[in-house]
Amino acid sequence: MIEPFVITTEPLDPAPLVAAVQTPDDGAVVTFSGVVRNQFGGRPTAFLVYEAYAEMAVPVLRQIADEARARWPIGRVCVHHRVGRLEIGETAVLVVVAAPHRDAAFAAAAYIMDRIKEIAPIWKQEHWADGTAEWRE
Amino acid sequence: MITVTVRFFAGHRDIVGRAEAQYTLTEGTTLGQLWEQLIAEYPRLAGYTGRLLFAVNQQFAQPATVLSDGDEVAFIPPVSGGRSDDV
């Protein structure tokens, strides 16, 4: 059984989430993976540290999915966000949306990701290659 | 008097130097007044005024929200950059 909204220190794998959201009603499953990049604004990144107010972030993720469901005809949604130290190329967040049709699935996945970055209490600390670090805010 | 727990995250925790603290307040104190009290204690927090979110008991709240005994308060610094070019 896959929990739909999760904050975890474990590596993220999209396959079980895709399987969990899909029902016979769905003609589309959109998966967005947010991945750690090797630079920001041309400045080399060594790694990232994510932190969450987990007790609040999980209900906020559920609220954001409900907002999307009120706007588009979508089915099941899974959002899993990783916390702790992440290396370049690792997945920080997965947003997986099933819907009868692709337009709604694409739109809802984009909306959910935008809202996560607006209101979900999850923070990112950039550790630069030069050894300094700063919270991205 | 009431006692509330304040949780600090990310840049706030770095400034305050701990992840949570208890505050004893007069009854009727609002979230906004507690934030002002924290700024007085930790002036480096002042730069966050106007660009943070407030939460009481894991729910978003407003500066005018009146605090109750036992509340868990969080002042949420801006999250994950917030720019669409970020991911």
Backbone of each chain as ProteinMPNN parsed JSONL, in Angstrom:
{"seq_chain_A": "MIEPFVITTEPLDPAPLVAAVQTPDDGAVVTFSGVVRNQFGGRPTAFLVYEAYAEMAVPVLRQIADEARARWPIGRVCVHHRVGRLEIGETAVLVVVAAPHRDAAFAAAAYIMDRIKEIAPIWKQEHWADGTAEWRE", "coords_chain_A": {"N_chain_A": [[0.856, -1.198, 0.0], [0.73, 2.098, -1.012], [1.381, 5.133, 0.469], [-0.255, 8.201, -0.223], [0.788, 10.812, 0.235], [3.853, 11.841, 1.251], [6.696, 12.451, 3.3], [10.046, 11.772, 3.248], [13.2, 10.251, 4.108], [14.208, 8.393, 2.461], [15.436, 7.135, -0.737], [13.691, 8.065, -3.769], [11.348, 6.428, -5.875], [9.729, 6.35, -8.901], [8.126, 4.308, -10.011], [6.417, 2.613, -8.284], [4.587, 4.549, -7.498], [3.354, 5.388, -9.855], [2.04, 3.012, -10.475], [0.329, 2.963, -8.319], [-1.427, 5.131, -8.612], [-2.853, 4.694, -10.92], [-5.914, 3.839, -12.45], [-8.573, 1.896, -14.005], [-10.111, 3.893, -15.194], [-8.398, 5.816, -16.09], [-6.702, 7.483, -18.654], [-4.321, 8.711, -18.744], [-1.219, 9.166, -17.144], [0.768, 11.333, -15.476], [4.068, 11.965, -14.609], [6.05, 13.946, -12.628], [9.393, 14.586, -11.953], [11.442, 16.089, -9.69], [14.729, 17.004, -9.766], [18.028, 16.99, -8.44], [20.23, 19.478, -9.424], [23.433, 20.316, -10.973], [24.297, 22.891, -10.71], [23.548, 26.331, -9.929], [22.427, 29.195, -11.418], [24.837, 29.304, -12.733], [26.679, 28.827, -10.776], [28.59, 26.335, -9.249], [27.132, 23.487, -7.711], [27.474, 21.403, -4.859], [25.993, 19.58, -3.277], [22.595, 19.108, -2.051], [20.588, 19.944, 0.805], [17.558, 19.025, 2.076], [14.857, 20.067, 4.126], [12.004, 19.525, 6.159], [8.938, 20.594, 7.675], [7.51, 18.213, 8.816], [5.135, 17.249, 10.0], [3.324, 19.165, 9.296], [3.725, 19.464, 6.565], [2.793, 17.165, 5.234], [-0.131, 17.211, 5.488], [-0.418, 19.642, 4.062], [0.442, 18.981, 1.488], [-1.61, 17.226, 0.839], [-3.755, 19.028, 0.856], [-3.033, 20.664, -1.31], [-3.258, 18.858, -3.427], [-6.0, 18.469, -3.309], [-6.842, 21.017, -4.04], [-6.03, 21.005, -6.718], [-7.669, 19.005, -7.647], [-10.119, 20.219, -7.483], [-9.972, 21.9, -9.588], [-9.419, 20.553, -11.974], [-10.504, 17.66, -13.828], [-9.355, 15.078, -12.387], [-7.819, 11.996, -11.302], [-6.364, 9.847, -9.022], [-3.713, 11.068, -6.911], [-0.266, 11.24, -6.169], [2.211, 12.5, -4.028], [5.473, 12.565, -3.241], [8.072, 13.603, -1.179], [11.471, 14.074, -0.725], [13.734, 14.341, 2.054], [16.697, 15.535, 3.794], [20.179, 14.888, 2.994], [20.887, 15.265, -0.415], [22.328, 14.07, -3.371], [23.817, 15.262, -6.479], [21.716, 14.685, -9.227], [19.991, 13.036, -7.883], [16.555, 12.335, -6.99], [14.388, 14.723, -5.739], [11.7, 15.281, -5.439], [8.577, 13.786, -6.239], [5.807, 14.078, -8.275], [2.872, 12.672, -9.071], [0.229, 12.168, -11.197], [-2.891, 10.945, -12.059], [-5.376, 10.781, -14.632], [-8.427, 10.872, -16.569], [-7.879, 12.061, -19.046], [-5.097, 13.53, -20.857], [-4.653, 16.336, -20.819], [-5.709, 17.391, -18.432], [-4.184, 15.98, -16.587], [-1.536, 16.839, -17.094], [-1.824, 19.612, -16.574], [-2.647, 19.629, -13.89], [-0.475, 18.412, -12.606], [1.552, 20.305, -13.037], [0.464, 22.503, -11.696], [0.329, 21.508, -9.05], [3.052, 21.185, -8.462], [3.928, 23.854, -8.628], [2.488, 24.975, -6.499], [3.502, 23.55, -4.323], [5.998, 24.695, -4.152], [5.276, 27.192, -3.394], [3.851, 27.081, -0.894], [4.29, 24.732, 0.648], [5.759, 23.579, 3.63], [8.735, 23.136, 3.235], [12.161, 23.14, 2.906], [15.173, 24.157, 1.204], [18.585, 23.722, 1.251], [21.346, 25.019, -0.219], [24.383, 23.63, -0.929], [27.308, 24.806, -1.86], [29.897, 24.205, -4.297], [32.195, 25.403, -3.45], [32.24, 25.068, -0.764], [30.697, 26.657, 0.883], [27.384, 27.366, 2.23], [23.87, 27.911, 1.862], [20.504, 28.727, 2.786], [17.875, 28.438, 0.487], [15.813, 30.959, -0.16]], "CA_chain_A": [[0.0, 0.0, 0.0], [1.512, 3.328, -1.131], [0.773, 6.343, 1.027], [-0.229, 9.196, -1.306], [1.556, 12.034, 0.54], [4.923, 11.309, 2.093], [8.001, 13.093, 3.451], [10.885, 10.62, 3.564], [14.64, 10.337, 3.874], [14.587, 7.289, 1.567], [15.413, 7.454, -2.171], [12.362, 8.026, -4.385], [11.213, 5.611, -7.081], [8.408, 6.673, -9.437], [7.336, 3.168, -10.516], [5.298, 2.218, -7.42], [3.581, 5.61, -7.446], [2.601, 5.277, -11.11], [1.142, 1.863, -10.331], [-0.664, 3.221, -7.272], [-2.445, 6.122, -9.002], [-3.567, 4.344, -12.156], [-7.121, 3.017, -12.383], [-9.083, 1.666, -15.376], [-10.707, 5.118, -15.731], [-7.374, 6.794, -16.448], [-5.969, 7.36, -19.898], [-3.073, 9.475, -18.643], [-0.513, 9.301, -15.867], [1.9, 12.244, -15.625], [5.039, 11.926, -13.511], [7.077, 14.977, -12.586], [10.492, 14.331, -11.032], [12.333, 17.216, -9.423], [16.034, 16.354, -9.637], [19.097, 17.893, -7.993], [21.114, 19.896, -10.518], [24.846, 20.505, -10.613], [24.646, 24.309, -10.62], [22.433, 27.286, -9.951], [22.892, 30.479, -11.915], [26.228, 29.18, -13.145], [27.541, 28.529, -9.635], [28.545, 24.88, -9.068], [26.535, 22.935, -6.501], [28.049, 20.121, -4.426], [24.845, 18.744, -2.918], [21.52, 19.864, -1.412], [19.942, 19.389, 1.994], [16.155, 19.418, 2.217], [14.298, 19.94, 5.465], [10.556, 19.744, 6.143], [8.087, 20.561, 8.879], [6.818, 17.069, 8.235], [3.768, 17.111, 10.518], [2.474, 20.094, 8.563], [3.906, 19.332, 5.114], [1.948, 16.104, 4.682], [-1.471, 17.754, 5.208], [-0.393, 20.683, 3.028], [0.479, 18.286, 0.195], [-2.979, 16.729, 0.593], [-4.564, 20.203, 0.521], [-2.681, 21.098, -2.668], [-3.873, 17.892, -4.347], [-7.439, 18.769, -3.324], [-7.005, 22.224, -4.865], [-5.926, 20.598, -8.127], [-8.847, 18.189, -7.978], [-11.246, 21.14, -7.649], [-9.792, 22.673, -10.83], [-9.346, 19.688, -13.156], [-11.031, 16.3, -13.601], [-8.227, 14.146, -12.232], [-8.035, 10.852, -10.429], [-5.504, 9.78, -7.849], [-2.487, 11.881, -6.902], [0.763, 10.932, -5.165], [3.342, 13.424, -3.934], [6.485, 12.126, -2.273], [9.184, 14.564, -1.133], [12.591, 13.568, 0.062], [14.473, 15.284, 2.894], [18.052, 15.105, 4.117], [21.187, 15.225, 1.99], [20.688, 14.681, -1.744], [23.448, 14.288, -4.287], [23.464, 15.648, -7.847], [21.054, 13.624, -9.982], [18.975, 12.328, -7.099], [15.217, 12.893, -7.085], [13.947, 15.384, -4.506], [10.236, 15.263, -5.323], [7.8, 13.13, -7.289], [4.382, 14.425, -8.354], [2.288, 11.718, -10.02], [-1.198, 12.478, -11.33], [-3.659, 10.171, -13.043], [-6.606, 11.44, -15.073], [-8.964, 10.256, -17.791], [-7.271, 12.655, -20.242], [-3.759, 14.057, -20.557], [-4.603, 17.78, -20.547], [-5.931, 17.609, -17.005], [-3.067, 15.407, -15.832], [-0.399, 17.762, -17.227], [-2.102, 20.879, -15.893], [-2.691, 19.422, -12.446], [0.886, 18.143, -12.116], [2.274, 21.581, -13.02], [-0.119, 23.308, -10.62], [0.734, 20.948, -7.756], [4.466, 21.506, -8.221], [4.018, 25.292, -8.338], [1.959, 25.242, -5.15], [4.463, 23.013, -3.344], [7.077, 25.661, -3.985], [4.733, 28.391, -2.755], [3.336, 27.0, 0.477], [4.639, 23.542, 1.448], [6.878, 23.917, 4.517], [9.882, 22.299, 2.868], [13.225, 24.086, 2.583], [16.32, 23.612, 0.485], [19.859, 24.38, 1.555], [22.3, 24.775, -1.289], [25.791, 23.503, -0.516], [28.067, 25.121, -3.066], [31.134, 23.444, -4.479], [33.289, 26.079, -2.74], [32.179, 24.733, 0.655], [29.734, 27.478, 1.608], [26.011, 26.862, 2.15], [22.836, 28.9, 2.178], [19.108, 28.343, 2.566], [17.275, 29.108, -0.668], [14.573, 31.549, 0.331]], "C_chain_A": [[0.887, 1.241, 0.0], [0.734, 4.467, -0.474], [0.835, 7.436, -0.036], [0.684, 10.394, -1.028], [2.582, 11.698, 1.612], [6.1, 12.279, 2.109], [8.937, 11.996, 3.943], [12.365, 10.929, 3.363], [15.114, 9.276, 2.868], [14.601, 7.755, 0.112], [14.026, 7.24, -2.772], [12.398, 7.224, -5.682], [9.822, 5.859, -7.657], [7.539, 5.449, -9.73], [6.19, 2.766, -9.581], [4.202, 3.286, -7.338], [2.72, 5.592, -8.704], [1.602, 4.134, -11.008], [0.017, 2.176, -9.352], [-1.765, 4.168, -7.733], [-3.343, 5.634, -10.138], [-4.773, 3.452, -11.874], [-7.617, 2.801, -13.823], [-9.736, 2.893, -16.004], [-9.682, 6.052, -16.36], [-6.715, 6.465, -17.781], [-4.627, 8.051, -19.857], [-2.514, 9.369, -17.229], [0.708, 10.174, -16.145], [2.773, 12.143, -14.385], [5.988, 13.097, -13.656], [8.115, 14.579, -11.546], [11.309, 15.598, -10.895], [13.69, 16.651, -9.006], [17.091, 17.38, -9.256], [20.052, 18.163, -9.152], [22.518, 20.179, -10.005], [25.254, 21.968, -10.502], [23.383, 25.116, -10.437], [22.986, 28.633, -10.355], [24.369, 30.462, -12.29], [27.184, 28.843, -12.024], [27.452, 27.036, -9.313], [28.008, 24.479, -7.689], [27.219, 21.614, -6.156], [26.935, 19.134, -4.097], [23.79, 19.65, -2.285], [21.09, 19.162, -0.131], [18.521, 19.935, 2.033], [15.698, 19.15, 3.643], [12.801, 20.218, 5.369], [10.019, 19.848, 7.561], [7.084, 19.455, 8.565], [5.374, 16.959, 8.708], [2.806, 18.052, 9.809], [2.551, 19.858, 7.054], [2.983, 18.272, 4.533], [0.514, 16.6, 4.48], [-1.483, 18.853, 4.16], [-0.332, 20.042, 1.638], [-0.911, 17.755, -0.166], [-3.891, 17.879, 0.182], [-4.303, 20.657, -0.915], [-3.294, 20.149, -3.704], [-5.371, 18.134, -4.443], [-7.729, 20.023, -4.149], [-6.975, 21.863, -6.348], [-7.177, 19.837, -8.552], [-10.083, 19.067, -8.171], [-11.164, 21.885, -8.981], [-9.838, 21.814, -12.088], [-9.937, 18.322, -12.822], [-9.886, 15.294, -13.566], [-8.615, 13.026, -11.274], [-7.123, 10.912, -9.229], [-4.231, 10.611, -8.045], [-1.555, 11.315, -5.839], [1.817, 12.033, -5.2], [4.274, 12.898, -2.844], [7.657, 13.096, -2.332], [10.266, 14.023, -0.228], [13.194, 14.689, 0.891], [15.82, 14.671, 3.263], [19.007, 15.504, 3.003], [20.92, 14.486, 0.686], [21.854, 15.051, -2.649], [22.923, 14.729, -5.653], [22.829, 14.44, -8.555], [20.02, 12.853, -9.198], [17.641, 13.078, -7.185], [14.783, 13.442, -5.74], [12.44, 15.281, -4.316], [9.648, 14.527, -6.521], [6.356, 13.593, -7.168], [3.79, 13.536, -9.439], [0.775, 11.893, -10.014], [-1.81, 11.594, -12.408], [-4.93, 10.928, -13.381], [-7.138, 10.702, -16.288], [-8.262, 10.763, -19.048], [-6.001, 13.417, -19.881], [-3.751, 15.542, -20.214], [-4.745, 18.058, -19.055], [-4.736, 17.098, -16.187], [-1.839, 16.321, -15.893], [-0.634, 19.031, -16.417], [-2.06, 20.715, -14.384], [-1.282, 19.171, -11.891], [1.692, 19.441, -12.031], [1.783, 22.464, -11.875], [0.362, 22.818, -9.257], [2.192, 21.302, -7.46], [4.643, 22.99, -7.897], [3.574, 25.593, -6.913], [2.876, 24.692, -4.057], [5.533, 24.065, -3.068], [6.589, 26.961, -3.362], [4.479, 28.205, -1.262], [3.761, 25.765, 1.268], [5.842, 23.874, 2.329], [8.048, 22.94, 4.356], [10.957, 23.263, 2.366], [14.423, 23.372, 1.99], [17.561, 24.421, 0.848], [20.86, 23.985, 0.48], [23.694, 24.713, -0.682], [26.624, 23.657, -1.773], [29.368, 24.327, -3.1], [32.301, 24.096, -3.737], [33.221, 25.869, -1.222], [31.226, 25.584, 1.465], [28.324, 26.908, 1.395], [25.049, 27.988, 2.453], [21.46, 28.297, 1.94], [18.576, 29.133, 1.388], [15.931, 29.647, -0.233], [14.364, 32.905, -0.306]], "O_chain_A": [[1.703, 1.422, 0.904], [-0.419, 4.728, -0.817], [1.866, 7.593, -0.691], [1.29, 10.934, -1.953], [2.233, 11.32, 2.731], [6.461, 12.856, 1.082], [8.653, 11.354, 4.955], [12.727, 11.771, 2.541], [16.28, 9.266, 2.473], [13.861, 8.67, -0.245], [13.281, 6.356, -2.348], [13.337, 7.323, -6.473], [8.827, 5.606, -6.978], [6.313, 5.558, -9.697], [5.069, 2.591, -10.059], [3.031, 2.965, -7.134], [1.503, 5.761, -8.631], [0.447, 4.275, -11.41], [-1.112, 1.716, -9.527], [-2.911, 4.038, -7.304], [-4.467, 6.111, -10.293], [-4.675, 2.452, -11.164], [-7.133, 3.452, -14.749], [-9.903, 2.939, -17.223], [-10.049, 6.979, -17.082], [-6.242, 5.352, -18.013], [-3.869, 7.992, -20.824], [-3.249, 9.47, -16.247], [1.575, 9.812, -16.941], [2.286, 12.225, -13.257], [6.657, 13.237, -14.68], [7.776, 14.273, -10.403], [11.815, 16.123, -11.887], [13.793, 15.917, -8.024], [17.041, 18.522, -9.713], [20.6, 17.249, -9.77], [22.765, 20.269, -8.803], [26.417, 22.267, -10.233], [22.284, 24.655, -10.745], [23.901, 29.156, -9.719], [25.062, 31.473, -12.18], [28.365, 28.599, -12.267], [26.352, 26.517, -9.122], [28.376, 25.049, -6.662], [27.509, 20.806, -7.038], [26.933, 18.0, -4.576], [24.056, 20.821, -2.014], [21.213, 17.944, -0.003], [18.306, 21.147, 2.024], [16.083, 18.167, 4.275], [12.379, 21.06, 4.578], [10.565, 19.276, 8.505], [5.968, 19.713, 8.114], [4.486, 16.619, 7.926], [1.61, 17.773, 9.726], [1.559, 20.03, 6.345], [2.441, 18.462, 3.444], [-0.024, 16.428, 3.386], [-2.467, 18.989, 3.433], [-0.989, 20.517, 0.711], [-1.334, 17.823, -1.32], [-4.706, 17.734, -0.73], [-5.235, 20.993, -1.647], [-3.79, 20.594, -4.739], [-5.954, 18.021, -5.522], [-8.729, 20.09, -4.864], [-7.787, 22.351, -7.133], [-7.677, 20.003, -9.664], [-10.989, 18.712, -8.926], [-12.16, 22.436, -9.451], [-10.246, 22.286, -13.149], [-9.88, 17.878, -11.676], [-9.503, 14.733, -14.593], [-9.603, 13.111, -10.545], [-7.103, 11.905, -8.501], [-3.754, 10.821, -9.16], [-1.991, 10.954, -4.746], [2.261, 12.447, -6.271], [3.897, 12.803, -1.676], [8.177, 13.381, -3.411], [10.005, 13.574, 0.889], [13.171, 15.851, 0.486], [16.058, 13.477, 3.079], [18.686, 16.351, 2.169], [20.751, 13.267, 0.664], [22.299, 16.198, -2.682], [21.736, 14.587, -5.947], [23.343, 13.324, -8.486], [19.247, 12.091, -9.778], [17.603, 14.286, -7.42], [14.802, 12.738, -4.73], [11.952, 15.204, -3.189], [10.14, 14.624, -7.646], [5.754, 13.511, -6.097], [4.173, 13.641, -10.604], [0.125, 11.784, -8.974], [-1.302, 11.513, -13.527], [-5.495, 11.626, -12.54], [-6.395, 9.989, -16.962], [-8.066, 10.009, -20.002], [-5.843, 13.889, -18.755], [-2.933, 15.977, -19.404], [-4.001, 18.857, -18.486], [-4.334, 17.728, -15.208], [-1.181, 16.552, -14.88], [0.238, 19.474, -15.67], [-1.505, 21.556, -13.678], [-0.942, 19.671, -10.819], [2.428, 19.654, -11.068], [2.578, 23.091, -11.175], [0.755, 23.619, -8.408], [2.526, 21.676, -6.336], [5.411, 23.346, -7.003], [4.212, 26.374, -6.208], [3.011, 25.295, -2.993], [5.923, 24.298, -1.924], [7.391, 27.748, -2.858], [4.843, 29.06, -0.456], [3.599, 25.761, 2.488], [6.841, 24.395, 1.835], [8.304, 22.072, 5.191], [10.693, 24.101, 1.504], [14.663, 22.187, 2.221], [17.57, 25.649, 0.758], [21.179, 22.811, 0.288], [24.125, 25.643, 0.0], [26.653, 22.779, -2.634], [29.861, 23.849, -2.078], [33.288, 23.428, -3.427], [34.036, 26.418, -0.479], [30.964, 25.272, 2.627], [28.099, 26.085, 0.507], [25.368, 28.908, 3.207], [21.26, 27.483, 1.038], [18.789, 30.341, 1.29], [15.008, 28.878, 0.035], [13.369, 33.573, -0.023]]}, "seq_chain_B": "MITVTVRFFAGHRDIVGRAEAQYTLTEGTTLGQLWEQLIAEYPRLAGYTGRLLFAVNQQFAQPATVLSDGDEVAFIPPVSGGRSDDV", "coords_chain_B": {"N_chain_B": [[-1.541, 33.6, 32.121], [-0.155, 32.1, 29.172], [1.414, 29.241, 27.637], [3.354, 28.61, 24.838], [4.711, 26.575, 22.201], [7.35, 27.228, 20.039], [8.367, 26.447, 16.838], [11.345, 26.298, 14.945], [12.712, 26.637, 11.701], [15.017, 25.879, 9.04], [16.513, 28.78, 7.749], [15.662, 30.339, 9.902], [16.134, 28.694, 12.12], [18.882, 28.592, 12.059], [19.497, 31.223, 12.759], [18.32, 31.507, 15.294], [19.387, 29.414, 16.677], [18.405, 27.091, 17.736], [15.968, 24.408, 17.522], [13.439, 24.494, 18.61], [11.442, 26.337, 20.982], [10.076, 27.31, 24.154], [7.585, 29.68, 24.939], [6.31, 31.924, 27.286], [3.411, 33.747, 27.519], [1.28, 36.653, 27.678], [-2.271, 36.334, 28.044], [-4.267, 36.553, 25.117], [-2.323, 37.342, 23.399], [-1.234, 37.802, 20.071], [-0.307, 36.06, 17.023], [1.2, 37.774, 15.395], [2.151, 39.58, 17.278], [3.778, 37.91, 18.808], [5.689, 37.334, 16.883], [6.875, 39.876, 16.619], [8.005, 40.048, 19.14], [9.903, 38.038, 18.947], [11.555, 39.11, 16.993], [12.612, 41.236, 18.404], [14.153, 39.84, 20.172], [15.823, 38.393, 18.494], [17.291, 40.084, 16.308], [18.097, 39.596, 13.658], [16.075, 38.183, 12.498], [14.338, 40.029, 11.502], [14.463, 40.643, 8.81], [12.833, 38.813, 7.591], [10.243, 39.609, 7.888], [7.072, 40.079, 6.466], [7.53, 38.313, 4.431], [6.999, 35.719, 5.178], [5.237, 32.733, 6.192], [2.62, 31.966, 8.486], [1.903, 29.576, 11.032], [-0.3, 27.739, 13.133], [-0.537, 25.051, 15.23], [-0.01, 23.304, 13.07], [-1.565, 24.339, 11.043], [-2.186, 26.779, 8.538], [-2.133, 30.194, 9.493], [-3.129, 33.533, 10.498], [-1.527, 36.763, 11.077], [-3.126, 38.065, 12.949], [-4.209, 36.074, 14.461], [-5.18, 34.835, 17.601], [-3.322, 33.47, 20.215], [-3.384, 30.313, 22.0], [-3.147, 28.493, 25.099], [-0.691, 25.98, 25.025], [-0.443, 25.854, 22.277], [1.212, 24.989, 19.196], [3.457, 26.817, 17.477], [4.57, 27.949, 14.322], [6.837, 29.802, 12.458], [7.147, 30.288, 9.215], [9.729, 30.28, 7.107], [10.452, 31.622, 3.786], [9.79, 29.255, 1.198], [11.766, 26.809, -0.399], [12.95, 28.419, -2.458], [10.998, 29.122, -4.41], [10.815, 29.945, -7.033], [10.03, 29.448, -10.468], [12.037, 28.643, -12.114], [13.598, 27.077, -10.666], [13.593, 24.345, -10.213]], "CA_chain_B": [[-0.467, 33.437, 31.151], [-0.207, 30.882, 28.359], [2.712, 28.779, 27.147], [3.31, 28.051, 23.484], [5.974, 26.064, 21.654], [7.666, 27.782, 18.724], [9.291, 25.625, 16.034], [12.179, 27.079, 14.022], [13.181, 25.83, 10.582], [15.874, 26.431, 7.989], [17.258, 29.976, 8.107], [15.274, 30.786, 11.24], [16.82, 27.871, 13.116], [20.283, 29.018, 12.073], [19.579, 32.494, 13.48], [17.913, 31.338, 16.686], [20.332, 28.484, 17.278], [17.738, 25.883, 18.232], [14.858, 23.988, 16.67], [12.181, 24.912, 19.212], [11.548, 27.038, 22.259], [8.803, 27.6, 24.83], [7.393, 31.083, 25.296], [5.178, 32.226, 28.169], [2.857, 34.991, 26.975], [0.009, 37.076, 28.295], [-3.441, 35.895, 27.286], [-4.654, 37.511, 24.085], [-1.21, 37.611, 22.485], [-1.458, 37.323, 18.706], [0.868, 35.558, 16.297], [1.999, 38.909, 14.95], [2.852, 40.14, 18.446], [4.864, 36.983, 19.146], [6.751, 37.537, 15.894], [7.576, 41.109, 16.996], [8.816, 39.723, 20.321], [11.056, 37.259, 18.483], [12.464, 40.032, 16.297], [13.324, 41.991, 19.433], [15.136, 38.929, 20.762], [16.749, 37.978, 17.427], [17.074, 41.123, 15.283], [18.327, 39.115, 12.277], [14.812, 37.673, 11.942], [13.518, 41.13, 10.987], [14.452, 40.608, 7.35], [11.799, 37.895, 7.103], [8.915, 40.204, 8.04], [6.401, 40.323, 5.199], [7.737, 37.233, 3.457], [6.907, 34.41, 5.803], [3.9, 32.22, 6.461], [2.4, 31.659, 9.898], [1.109, 28.373, 11.285], [-0.603, 27.347, 14.509], [-0.969, 23.645, 15.26], [0.167, 22.743, 11.719], [-2.502, 24.937, 10.09], [-1.852, 28.159, 8.22], [-2.841, 31.151, 10.338], [-2.879, 34.938, 10.165], [-0.88, 37.492, 12.182], [-4.118, 38.471, 13.966], [-4.663, 34.906, 15.221], [-4.879, 34.883, 19.036], [-2.726, 32.2, 20.634], [-3.965, 29.623, 23.149], [-2.188, 27.695, 25.86], [-0.354, 24.689, 24.42], [-0.316, 25.923, 20.817], [2.505, 24.869, 18.52], [3.551, 27.91, 16.516], [5.714, 27.912, 13.408], [7.031, 30.905, 11.526], [7.66, 29.503, 8.1], [10.478, 31.114, 6.175], [10.105, 31.346, 2.388], [10.066, 27.848, 0.932], [12.431, 26.233, -1.584], [13.268, 29.331, -3.549], [9.732, 29.643, -4.889], [10.874, 30.411, -8.424], [9.729, 28.321, -11.347], [13.26, 28.185, -12.779], [14.433, 26.53, -9.609], [13.694, 22.888, -10.367]], "C_chain_B": [[-0.667, 32.125, 30.373], [1.217, 30.521, 27.943], [2.525, 28.173, 25.761], [4.698, 27.529, 23.123], [6.173, 26.676, 20.278], [8.686, 26.873, 18.054], [10.034, 26.53, 15.062], [12.751, 26.16, 12.955], [14.154, 26.633, 9.726], [16.631, 27.667, 8.486], [16.913, 30.508, 9.485], [16.021, 30.012, 12.317], [18.3, 28.274, 13.213], [20.448, 30.301, 12.891], [19.338, 32.287, 14.974], [18.835, 30.36, 17.427], [19.698, 27.268, 17.923], [16.474, 25.637, 17.415], [13.51, 24.335, 17.277], [12.437, 25.579, 20.551], [10.148, 27.237, 22.82], [8.752, 29.095, 25.14], [6.162, 31.205, 26.192], [4.699, 33.629, 27.838], [1.612, 35.389, 27.761], [-1.145, 36.608, 27.413], [-3.841, 36.985, 26.306], [-3.531, 37.857, 23.124], [-1.51, 37.017, 21.11], [-0.148, 36.793, 18.121], [1.787, 36.705, 15.897], [2.78, 39.539, 16.096], [4.001, 39.234, 18.886], [6.026, 37.141, 18.168], [7.56, 38.792, 16.236], [8.495, 40.859, 18.198], [10.074, 38.946, 19.913], [12.069, 38.146, 17.771], [13.282, 40.834, 17.313], [14.447, 41.134, 20.042], [16.223, 38.567, 19.752], [16.594, 38.948, 16.261], [17.288, 40.63, 13.844], [17.07, 38.498, 11.67], [14.02, 38.765, 11.231], [13.423, 41.108, 9.466], [13.392, 39.689, 6.766], [10.395, 38.492, 7.181], [8.323, 40.497, 6.662], [6.636, 39.259, 4.162], [7.845, 35.884, 4.162], [5.449, 34.023, 5.954], [3.824, 31.863, 7.937], [1.597, 30.37, 10.013], [0.903, 28.208, 12.783], [-1.153, 25.929, 14.459], [-1.046, 23.05, 13.857], [-0.853, 23.243, 10.706], [-2.036, 26.364, 9.799], [-2.721, 29.095, 9.045], [-2.421, 32.559, 9.933], [-2.205, 35.64, 11.343], [-1.861, 37.868, 13.294], [-4.614, 37.304, 14.813], [-4.224, 35.023, 16.683], [-4.412, 33.503, 19.486], [-3.422, 31.652, 21.874], [-2.884, 28.797, 23.832], [-1.954, 26.357, 25.151], [-0.197, 24.713, 22.92], [1.114, 25.626, 20.374], [2.522, 25.885, 17.382], [4.75, 27.659, 15.601], [5.691, 29.161, 12.544], [7.802, 30.314, 10.365], [8.412, 30.418, 7.153], [10.115, 30.751, 4.737], [10.593, 29.954, 2.001], [10.778, 27.657, -0.397], [12.636, 27.182, -2.754], [12.038, 29.951, -4.171], [9.741, 30.136, -6.322], [10.753, 29.221, -9.365], [10.977, 27.843, -12.087], [14.151, 27.392, -11.832], [14.607, 25.024, -9.725], [13.98, 22.603, -11.837]], "O_chain_B": [[-1.273, 31.176, 30.872], [2.104, 31.373, 27.902], [1.651, 27.333, 25.545], [5.712, 27.974, 23.66], [5.268, 26.647, 19.444], [9.733, 26.566, 18.624], [9.445, 27.411, 14.437], [13.213, 25.057, 13.247], [14.127, 27.863, 9.687], [17.306, 27.615, 9.515], [17.771, 31.067, 10.168], [16.483, 30.587, 13.302], [18.885, 28.293, 14.296], [21.422, 30.449, 13.629], [20.062, 32.826, 15.811], [19.034, 30.466, 18.637], [20.384, 26.492, 18.588], [15.978, 26.522, 16.718], [12.526, 24.463, 16.549], [13.491, 25.413, 21.166], [9.169, 27.322, 22.079], [9.748, 29.693, 25.55], [5.104, 30.654, 25.888], [5.475, 34.584, 27.87], [0.981, 34.562, 28.419], [-1.009, 36.5, 26.194], [-3.769, 38.175, 26.611], [-3.745, 38.575, 22.147], [-1.975, 35.883, 20.996], [0.942, 37.037, 18.638], [3.006, 36.614, 16.044], [3.918, 39.975, 15.921], [5.062, 39.713, 19.286], [7.192, 37.091, 18.559], [8.788, 38.779, 16.153], [9.606, 41.383, 18.267], [11.158, 39.162, 20.455], [13.278, 37.97, 17.917], [14.472, 41.08, 17.12], [15.524, 41.628, 20.375], [17.395, 38.447, 20.106], [15.847, 38.67, 15.323], [16.714, 41.193, 12.911], [17.002, 38.308, 10.455], [13.126, 38.463, 10.441], [12.407, 41.512, 8.901], [13.083, 39.773, 5.578], [9.458, 37.943, 6.602], [8.98, 41.085, 5.803], [6.007, 39.286, 3.105], [8.657, 35.032, 3.802], [4.549, 34.858, 5.859], [4.825, 31.506, 8.559], [0.719, 30.103, 9.193], [1.789, 28.49, 13.59], [-2.111, 25.644, 13.74], [-2.017, 22.382, 13.503], [-1.002, 22.657, 9.634], [-1.557, 27.067, 10.688], [-3.901, 28.825, 9.27], [-1.496, 32.753, 9.145], [-2.296, 35.172, 12.478], [-1.467, 37.977, 14.456], [-5.355, 37.508, 15.775], [-3.054, 35.277, 16.971], [-5.04, 32.493, 19.17], [-3.971, 32.399, 22.684], [-1.862, 28.452, 23.239], [-2.9, 25.69, 24.733], [0.15, 23.691, 22.328], [2.083, 25.956, 21.058], [1.714, 25.823, 16.456], [5.807, 27.213, 16.05], [4.662, 29.528, 11.976], [8.952, 29.896, 10.506], [7.804, 31.242, 6.47], [9.536, 29.693, 4.492], [11.668, 29.524, 2.418], [10.422, 28.279, -1.398], [12.508, 26.784, -3.912], [12.009, 31.152, -4.436], [8.745, 30.698, -6.779], [11.288, 28.142, -9.108], [10.975, 26.742, -12.637], [15.299, 27.077, -12.148], [15.658, 24.489, -9.371], [14.11, 21.443, -12.228]]}, "name": "protein", "num_of_chains": 2, "seq": "MIEPFVITTEPLDPAPLVAAVQTPDDGAVVTFSGVVRNQFGGRPTAFLVYEAYAEMAVPVLRQIADEARARWPIGRVCVHHRVGRLEIGETAVLVVVAAPHRDAAFAAAAYIMDRIKEIAPIWKQEHWADGTAEWREMITVTVRFFAGHRDIVGRAEAQYTLTEGTTLGQLWEQLIAEYPRLAGYTGRLLFAVNQQFAQPATVLSDGDEVAFIPPVSGGRSDDV"}
